[in-house]
Amino acid sequence: MASPRKTLITGPAMIAVGAALWRFGLGFEIVVFTPSKIGIVLMAIGGVETLYGLYKMTTAVRRTE
């Protein structure tokens, strides 16, 4: 399993990449998918991953006390 710190780094990174795809991929269309839709999915997954990292961090603090 990934550490909470690593999860808190990759979550916002996915949000940033997803936002860039959503913002700048609106005019493009590839045969199978649209970059703007993939950007929305990446932002959602990044948000969930960030929340999971925060959850892991708070439960790790409670276990050490």
C-alpha positions as a Markdown table, in Angstrom:
| # | Residue | x | y | z |
|---|---|---|---|---|
| 1 | Met | 0.0 | 0.0 | 0.0 |
| 2 | Ala | 1.1 | 3.5 | -0.7 |
| 3 | Ser | 1.9 | 5.8 | 2.2 |
| 4 | Pro | -0.5 | 8.7 | 3.0 |
| 5 | Arg | 2.1 | 11.2 | 1.8 |
| 6 | Lys | 2.5 | 9.6 | -1.6 |
| 7 | Thr | -1.3 | 9.4 | -2.0 |
| 8 | Leu | -1.6 | 13.1 | -1.1 |
| 9 | Ile | 0.9 | 13.9 | -3.8 |
| 10 | Thr | -0.6 | 11.8 | -6.6 |
| 11 | Gly | -4.2 | 12.9 | -5.9 |
| 12 | Pro | -3.7 | 16.7 | -6.5 |
| 13 | Ala | -1.3 | 15.8 | -9.4 |
| 14 | Met | -4.2 | 13.8 | -11.0 |
| 15 | Ile | -6.5 | 16.8 | -10.4 |
| 16 | Ala | -4.1 | 19.1 | -12.1 |
| 17 | Val | -3.6 | 16.9 | -15.1 |
| 18 | Gly | -7.4 | 16.3 | -15.4 |
| 19 | Ala | -8.0 | 20.1 | -15.2 |
| 20 | Ala | -5.5 | 20.7 | -18.0 |
| 21 | Leu | -7.1 | 18.0 | -20.2 |
| 22 | Trp | -10.6 | 19.4 | -19.5 |
| 23 | Arg | -9.6 | 23.0 | -20.1 |
| 24 | Phe | -7.4 | 22.6 | -23.2 |
| 25 | Gly | -8.9 | 19.4 | -24.7 |
| 26 | Leu | -12.3 | 20.8 | -25.4 |
| 27 | Gly | -11.6 | 21.4 | -29.1 |
| 28 | Phe | -10.0 | 18.0 | -29.8 |
| 29 | Glu | -11.6 | 14.7 | -30.5 |
| 30 | Ile | -9.8 | 11.4 | -30.8 |
| 31 | Val | -11.5 | 8.4 | -32.4 |
| 32 | Val | -12.2 | 6.5 | -29.2 |
| 33 | Phe | -12.4 | 9.3 | -26.5 |
| 34 | Thr | -12.6 | 13.0 | -25.9 |
| 35 | Pro | -9.7 | 14.5 | -23.8 |
| 36 | Ser | -12.1 | 16.8 | -21.9 |
| 37 | Lys | -14.2 | 13.8 | -20.7 |
| 38 | Ile | -11.1 | 11.9 | -19.6 |
| 39 | Gly | -10.0 | 15.1 | -17.8 |
| 40 | Ile | -13.3 | 15.1 | -15.8 |
| 41 | Val | -12.7 | 11.4 | -14.9 |
| 42 | Leu | -9.2 | 12.1 | -13.8 |
| 43 | Met | -10.3 | 15.0 | -11.6 |
| 44 | Ala | -12.9 | 12.8 | -9.9 |
| 45 | Ile | -10.4 | 10.0 | -9.3 |
| 46 | Gly | -7.8 | 12.5 | -8.0 |
| 47 | Gly | -10.3 | 14.0 | -5.6 |
| 48 | Val | -11.2 | 10.6 | -4.2 |
| 49 | Glu | -7.5 | 9.7 | -3.9 |
| 50 | Thr | -6.8 | 13.0 | -2.1 |
| 51 | Leu | -9.6 | 12.3 | 0.3 |
| 52 | Tyr | -8.4 | 8.8 | 0.9 |
| 53 | Gly | -4.9 | 10.1 | 1.6 |
| 54 | Leu | -6.3 | 12.5 | 4.2 |
| 55 | Tyr | -8.3 | 9.6 | 5.7 |
| 56 | Lys | -5.2 | 7.4 | 5.9 |
| 57 | Met | -3.2 | 10.2 | 7.5 |
| 58 | Thr | -5.8 | 10.8 | 10.2 |
| 59 | Thr | -6.2 | 7.2 | 11.0 |
| 60 | Ala | -2.4 | 6.7 | 11.1 |
| 61 | Val | -2.2 | 9.6 | 13.7 |
| 62 | Arg | -4.9 | 8.0 | 15.8 |
| 63 | Arg | -3.0 | 4.6 | 15.8 |
| 64 | Thr | 0.2 | 6.1 | 17.1 |
| 65 | Glu | -1.5 | 7.8 | 20.1 |
